[in-house]
């Protein structure tokens, strides 16, 4: 497994835009859980979503089914 963070990938660039714009997102997990909040950071393996209570949740990317902007 490579630890290279490939910033040229569209998925990485899109997540970076969500971080930069502080867009609230819904993250659906393979466990059927739904995490709602703002993506604070990402690395090659994980991302951190902070909810409206300012509680961070670190999510392994392999557990993600989808990420989408939350509709208001």
N, C-alpha and C positions, 0 to 999 in steps of 0.2 A: 504494500500500500504506500502510495506516495503522499507526503505531507505538503506538497506544493500547493499553494493557494493561487489558482489560475484566474487572475482578475480579468482575463479576456473572455471568459465564458459569459454568455448572456444571462444565465441564472445568477451568477455572482454580481454582475453589473446591476441587474434589477433589484436584488436585495440591497446593494449599496445605495441605490436611489431611494428605496423605502426607508433606510436608515437616515440618509441625508435630509429627506423631506419630513421625517417624524410621522410617517403615515401609520395609522392604526391598522393592524392586520388580524386575520383569523388564520391560525395554524392548526390544521387537522392532522392528528397523529394516527399511526397505525393501530393504536389501542382504542380508537374512536373518540378520544378526548379532543376537546377543542380549546386551544389557548388563544386568548385575545389580548392584544396589547401592541406595544411598539417595539420593533426590532432595535436593540441597542447596539449589538455588534455581531459579527460572524467570523469564524475562522474556517479552516479546512474541514473540520469535523462537526462543529456545533454552531448554534446561534443562541443568542440571549434575547428573550422577549420579556419586557417589563410591563406589568399590568397597571390598571388605574390606581392600585394601592401602592405603587412603586415597588412591587415585589418582583424580583427577577426570577425567571425560569430558564434554565439552560436546557436546550433540546438538541439531542443528537440528530444530525441531518438524516441519517438512515431511518429514523422513526417518523419522518414527515411524509404525509400523503399529499398535501397541498398547502400553499400559502397564498392568500388573496387579500387585497385591501378590504377593510370592513366598510360596508355600506352604512351611511349615516341615516 
